[in-house]
Amino acid sequence: ELTATQKATFAMISNGTEEYNLIGTPADDDVVVVDEKTSVLYENGSTLDTWITPVTLDVVDSHFIDHIDGVMGTDGAGIRPETWGTVGQKQRGAGALKELFQPIQDFEIESTFDIISTREVENWRMGIMLFDEFMNNIGMIGLKDNSRNYKRRVPLARVGPYRGGGLSNGYLIGDADRYDNARDTTLFYLRFRREGKTFNVYIGEWRSQRHIRQWTGTYHDVANEYTGRLKYISLYITSYQDRVRPSRLRINSVEVFKLTKATVDQTPYIIYPGDVITFDHSTADILLNGESRKDLKAFGGSFFTLKKGDNALVVSPENTFETKVIYRERYK
């Protein structure tokens, strides 16, 4: 398990001989190393006072919400409502809107949602909405519990605005992906990415430092309907009518990245400070921050075994990771 202390284009573990496991690409001396991701916004509640409190439902999923006049605040660990606003026929809660410093074409949004919901009757919805320079809805990503009979989790990701029911409603992840009888405490990682005309969405449920469930979706916007430059994002957390509210509905953090593409004579960073890479040679898996990423594995790498006697393990690049090794002794 390698925890990065600085940026890197690769991570490698070897046994000092010819066996190794590797993700990424070591950069040659004559190759330029570049960032394909540049952070343009990070929020964990500490600068929430720079966000705008929405005065209309235009910046949230108004089809499901009829009041957003609560106050969004922080508990020191993330973003959550301080007050929940007016009770109506639909969802009610709090929201926050942020204008980016400049619009961006290719982007990625990452977030973590933290929920403690112990009663079946609790019904809630939380999400991130994306808008272009003219306030056209590019899409959304979020979670909901829409059942009073189950502790339900429904991952949500949509391209474009809500377009009613049916197969053409824009959801890449939605009601068909729900599961019931969830644990009281659930943690989710969410990612919304657009490059050119292609949208990719990913939601993973985090437990024991890995994603135990994953949902993905891809959409190609051939008609250029949702390719406007990203300019605004909004957050919302709501609860249904006057139902009892969960103990915790929190957006731990949200980050917006501007994407650029490395050229043939450039090598991109794939690892950033705080990232955790796990080479699991027991299950033959590679995790990046809990997400299975065997697609990053180098062709010549292998899930090698420990040898009888002493083993010298080498981590590269040097002075880049804090490393922990977990192994099980052979039965004697």
Summary of the structure (lengths in Angstrom):
residues: 332
radius of gyration: 21.7
end to end distance: 26.4
largest distance: 68.9
contacts: 1013
relative contact order: 0.27
helix: 4%
strand: 49%
